[in-house]
Amino acid sequence: GVAYECDVAKEDQIKKIVDEVEKTIGPISIFVSNAGIGDFGGRQDDATSQPNDQWQRGWDVNVMAHVYAARACLPYMIPRGEGYFVNTASAAGLLNQIGNACYGVTKHAAVGFAEILAITHRDQGIRVSVLCPQAVDTPLLRRAGEGSQNVDGVLTPAQVADDVVRAIDEEKFEILPHPQVLGYMRKKTEDYSRWIGGMAKLQRALFQKK
């Protein structure tokens, strides 16, 4: 295989690589937008404590990288009548992230962009899946330590990859490697206020452990 170094927060770098691959290797049929960051500092008991530069960095990597990838790939994919994006978000993009406002907010935005990308370009043959796991055994998780994302167990990257391959084969939009997330989503939509109360209770329990 061929590897390229890229800062996904820089649109020109993503476009340069996409153009290079299309010209020298061949058509990009599936683009997996997997980069993400989650360590933003700040106090866990203050939703406003993370500094502005960290909010900007989170927005650039967790959200705009997906926009940049689609902007670079769509001009190639649409004329071919097919193309696939797999955008990694997080269960935090569906439920939120206790103790990390920037992560939860930017992952919500990532899910929202995946939705509108799928809606807007479906009739042009473009398919989209959004990956929303809870805890996966990666350096990001190890830096984060114990938290609400760990309550339903930690999966290996290989387990998550198997779920992604199946979802692509089925052209399934949402990829939920932790099936419990679907139940949490249902509880959230059935009674939003009660769900907020439940999350606050979980936060108290987590903070008491520390």
N, C-alpha and C positions, 0 to 999 in steps of 0.2 A: 504494500500500500504506500500511499504518498501522504506525508504529514505537512501541514502548514501552520506556522505560528500566527496567531491573530488575537488582537484585543477586541472582543466583541462589542465593547462600548464605543468603538470607532467605526462609523459607517463606511468610511473609505476603505478600511482594511477588509471588512466583510465583502464589499463589492469587488475589490481586487481579486480576492480568492475565488469568488463565484465565477467571475469572468474568466480567470485563468483555468479553472477546472472545465468549464464549458468549452473552452477553445482547445485545450491540450489533452484532456482525458475523455470527455464526452458529456452527454446530457446528465444533469442532476435530476434524478427521478424522486429521491427522498432526501429532504433536508431535516436533520435532527438538530434542533436548537436547544442545547443542553446546559449551557453555562449558567451559573447562578452564584450569588453570594448571600451570606446571611449574618455575618458578624459585623454589627453596626454600632456596638458600644451603647452607651446610655444606661439609664437605670431601668430595671425591669418593672418597677412600680410607678413609672411615669411615662405615659404614651408620647410625651412631647420632648423627651430629654435627648433623643438622638440628634446630633448636630446636622446642620443643613448640608454640609458636604457629603455626609454619609447617606442622607436621603437622596441626593443627586446621584451618587455612585450606585445606590440600589436601583434607582429608576433607570439609569443607563444600562446596567447589566441585566437586571431581572425583567425589564419591559422593552426598552428600545432595541435591544439586541434582536428580539423577535421581529420587530418592525423592520429593522435594517435587513435582516435575512430575507423576509418576504419581498421587500422592495427590490432587492437584488435578483431574486430568483423568478419572480412572477413574469418579467418580460421574456424569459426563456420558456417557462412552463406553459403560459397561456396559449401561445401560438401552437404548441404541441398538443394542446387539449388535455393535458394531464400533468400531475405533479402532486407531491405529498409533503406536508410539513408535520413534524412531530415536535411540539413545543413543550419543554419541561417547565411546569409550574410547581405546584405543591398542594397537598391537602390544605395548607394554610391559605391558598387562594380560593378555597371554597368555605373554609370554616374560620380562619384567622389564626394568629400565632400569639399565644399568651407570652408577655414579656418582651416582644420584639415587634413594635408597631411597624417599622419600616419594612420588615420582611413580609408581614401579613398583608400590608397595603399593596406593595409592589407585586406580590403573587396574585392578588385579586385582579390587578390590572393585566397581568399576563394571561389569566384565564379569559378576561373580557376581550383581549385582542384576539386570542385564538377563536373565540366564538364569532366575532365579526369577520375575521378572515375566512372562516368556514362558510358563513352565510353569504358573504359578498361574492365569493368566487366559486361556489359550488357548481353553478351552471356552466362554468368554464372548464370543468373537469378537475378542479383542485380539491383535494381532500386534506383534512386537518385532524390531528389527534392532539389532545392536551394531557400530559402526564401529571397526575396529582397524587404522589405517594405521601405517606407519613414518613416514618424513620427508615432511612436506607444507610447501610454501613459505608459511609464515605467520610473523608476528612472534614467536610462541612458539619456532619453530625457529631463527630468526635470533638470538634471545637465547641459546639453548642452545649454539650453535656446533657444531663438528664433534664427532661422537660415534658410538656404535654404531647409533643410529637412522638414520644416513645411509648405511649400507653398501650398501643396495640401490637407491640413487637417491632423488631428491627429486621428488615429484609436485606438480602445480599443484592449487589448490583446485578448479578446473573439472574436472580428471580425476577427482578423488575424488567430486565431486558427481554425475558421470555414473554412477559405480559405485553410489552410494546410490540413485539413481533406478531403476536396473536391479534392485537388490536388493528395493526396495519392490514393484516390479511382480511379482517372482518370490516375494515373501514369504519371502525368505531371511534366516535369523537372522544369520549371521556375514558381515560385509563386510570383505574383505581386499584392499584396493587394491594392495598389494604381494603377489603370489601366493607369493613365497618364504616368507612367514610360515607357510603351511600346512606346508611341509616342515620348518621349524624346530620347529613344534609336534609333528610326528610323531617327530622325533628326541628331543624332550624326553620324550614319553610312553613311547617304546621303551626308553630307558635314562636314567633321571633323573640318576643319579650321573655318568654320562659327560657328560651335558649340562651339569651344574654345572661340571665340569672344563673343558669347552670355553668356557663363558662366562668363567671365571676367566682362561683363556688369552687370550681376546679383550680382557678388561680390562687385562691386562699390556701387550698390544700397543698399546692406545689410550693408556695412561698413559705409555708410553715415547716416544710421538710428542710428548708435551707436555714 
